[in-house]
Amino acid sequence: MIKNSIAAGILLVVLSMAGLYAQSQKPQPEPYLTEKAVKGLIKNHEKLLESLNTILDGEDSKERQWFESFQTALGEDTNPAAFLKKNPTPKKLQALFRKYGLDGKTGLLQIMVIAYAALNSEYGAIPLEIHPDDLKLVQKYHTELSELLKPIPVETESDTGDQ
């Protein structure tokens, strides 16, 4: 009888500690990047952007509607992977992402992770949890990505001399 009470007490303490430990731990984000994806984005960013714009320009296209739903979901939640599990990337976009070295199903998420990880090193806080391996991979290509992602200056009338 005493042995059962001691065992039950120990089990209760272990379960309580495990519950507290689980509550204090944030779920680790999944790694999404590969070296091929980062290199593909660096090498093909202009062609990729141009192709994405062409596909998404269609007013009633399935791809545009999906993209707008993705943007809306991001505004409400910072877990784009959950959206992608419920709403698979349209086939046309999957083919485009694969063409430029990204994963077909998570290509848009890979682009986001690359952009946010690069911006994180420059500005600090970002609205997305990124796996440490993804951060390391982006850091490896930091120079190229910073050049790619730096803002384009806007030309004004005073810049052109037409006053």
C-alpha positions as CSV (number, residue, x, y, z in Angstrom):
1,M,0.0,0.0,0.0
2,I,2.8,2.4,0.9
3,K,4.7,1.5,-2.2
4,N,1.7,2.3,-4.4
5,S,1.3,5.7,-2.6
6,I,5.0,6.5,-3.2
7,A,4.9,5.4,-6.8
8,A,1.7,7.5,-7.4
9,G,3.3,10.5,-5.7
10,I,6.4,10.2,-7.8
11,L,4.4,9.8,-10.9
12,L,2.3,12.9,-10.0
13,V,5.4,15.0,-9.5
14,V,7.0,13.8,-12.8
15,L,3.8,14.5,-14.7
16,S,3.5,18.0,-13.1
17,M,7.1,18.8,-14.0
18,A,6.6,17.5,-17.6
19,G,3.5,19.7,-17.9
20,L,5.3,22.8,-16.7
21,Y,8.2,22.1,-19.0
22,A,5.9,21.6,-22.0
23,Q,4.1,24.9,-21.2
24,S,7.4,26.8,-21.0
25,Q,8.7,25.6,-24.3
26,K,7.8,27.3,-27.6
27,P,7.3,24.9,-30.5
28,Q,10.4,24.9,-32.6
29,P,9.7,26.1,-36.2
30,E,10.4,23.7,-39.0
31,P,13.3,24.3,-41.3
32,Y,12.1,25.2,-44.8
33,L,15.2,26.3,-46.7
34,T,17.7,24.4,-48.7
35,E,20.9,25.8,-50.2
36,K,19.4,25.1,-53.6
37,A,16.4,27.4,-52.7
38,V,18.6,30.2,-51.5
39,K,20.9,30.1,-54.5
40,G,17.9,29.8,-56.8
41,L,16.3,32.9,-55.4
42,I,19.6,34.8,-55.6
43,K,20.3,33.8,-59.2
44,N,16.7,34.1,-60.5
45,H,15.0,36.7,-58.4
46,E,14.2,39.0,-61.3
47,K,12.8,36.2,-63.5
48,L,10.9,34.8,-60.5
49,L,9.3,38.2,-59.6
50,E,8.5,38.9,-63.2
51,S,6.8,35.5,-63.7
52,L,4.9,35.8,-60.4
53,N,3.6,39.2,-61.4
54,T,2.5,37.8,-64.7
55,I,0.6,34.9,-63.1
56,L,-0.9,37.0,-60.4
57,D,-2.0,39.8,-62.7
58,G,-5.0,37.7,-63.9
59,E,-8.0,39.3,-62.2
60,D,-10.0,36.2,-61.6
61,S,-7.2,33.6,-61.7
62,K,-7.2,30.8,-59.2
63,E,-3.5,31.7,-58.4
64,R,-4.4,35.3,-57.6
65,Q,-7.3,34.3,-55.3
66,W,-5.0,31.8,-53.5
67,F,-2.3,34.5,-53.0
68,E,-4.8,37.0,-51.7
69,S,-6.1,34.4,-49.3
70,F,-2.5,33.7,-48.2
71,Q,-2.0,37.4,-47.5
72,T,-5.3,37.7,-45.6
73,A,-4.3,34.6,-43.5
74,L,-0.9,36.2,-42.7
75,G,-2.6,39.3,-41.5
76,E,-4.6,37.3,-39.0
77,D,-2.0,34.8,-38.0
78,T,1.8,34.5,-38.2
79,N,1.8,30.8,-39.1
80,P,1.9,30.6,-42.9
81,A,2.7,26.8,-42.8
82,A,-0.8,26.2,-41.3
83,F,-2.4,28.0,-44.3
84,L,-0.3,26.0,-46.8
85,K,-1.4,22.7,-45.2
86,K,-5.1,23.6,-45.5
87,N,-4.7,25.4,-48.9
88,P,-2.1,23.8,-51.2
89,T,-0.2,26.0,-53.6
90,P,-1.8,26.0,-57.0
91,K,-0.1,23.7,-59.6
92,K,0.9,26.7,-61.8
93,L,2.7,28.3,-58.9
94,Q,4.3,25.0,-57.8
95,A,5.8,24.6,-61.3
96,L,7.1,28.2,-61.2
97,F,8.7,27.7,-57.8
98,R,10.4,24.4,-58.9
99,K,11.6,26.1,-62.1
100,Y,13.7,28.5,-60.0
101,G,15.0,26.1,-57.4
102,L,12.4,26.4,-54.7
103,D,10.1,23.8,-53.3
104,G,6.8,23.6,-55.2
105,K,4.5,23.4,-52.2
106,T,6.4,25.8,-49.9
107,G,8.1,28.1,-52.3
108,L,6.3,31.2,-51.2
109,L,7.1,30.3,-47.6
110,Q,10.7,29.8,-48.5
111,I,10.8,33.3,-50.1
112,M,9.2,34.7,-46.9
113,V,11.7,33.0,-44.6
114,I,14.7,34.2,-46.7
115,A,13.4,37.8,-46.7
116,Y,12.5,37.8,-43.0
117,A,15.8,36.1,-42.0
118,A,17.8,38.6,-44.1
119,L,15.9,41.5,-42.6
120,N,16.2,40.1,-39.1
121,S,20.0,40.4,-39.3
122,E,19.6,44.0,-40.3
123,Y,16.6,45.2,-38.2
124,G,16.1,42.8,-35.4
125,A,12.6,41.7,-34.6
126,I,10.5,40.0,-37.2
127,P,6.9,38.6,-37.1
128,L,7.8,35.0,-37.9
129,E,9.7,32.3,-36.0
130,I,12.5,31.0,-38.1
131,H,14.4,27.8,-37.6
132,P,18.1,28.3,-36.5
133,D,19.3,26.3,-39.5
134,D,17.4,28.6,-41.9
135,L,18.9,31.6,-40.2
136,K,22.4,30.1,-40.6
137,L,21.9,29.4,-44.3
138,V,20.6,32.9,-45.0
139,Q,23.5,34.4,-43.0
140,K,25.9,32.4,-45.3
141,Y,24.5,34.3,-48.3
142,H,23.9,37.6,-46.4
143,T,25.9,39.8,-48.7
144,E,24.0,38.7,-51.9
145,L,20.6,38.7,-50.1
146,S,21.1,42.2,-48.6
147,E,21.9,43.5,-52.1
148,L,18.9,41.8,-53.5
149,L,16.5,43.0,-50.7
150,K,17.7,46.6,-50.2
151,P,15.0,49.2,-51.0
152,I,15.0,50.8,-54.4
153,P,15.4,54.6,-54.0
154,V,12.4,56.6,-55.2
155,E,13.2,59.3,-57.6
156,T,11.5,62.7,-57.0
157,E,11.4,65.9,-59.1
158,S,14.1,67.5,-57.0
159,D,16.4,64.5,-57.8
160,T,16.0,64.9,-61.5
161,G,16.7,68.6,-61.5
162,D,13.4,69.5,-63.2
163,Q,12.3,72.3,-60.9
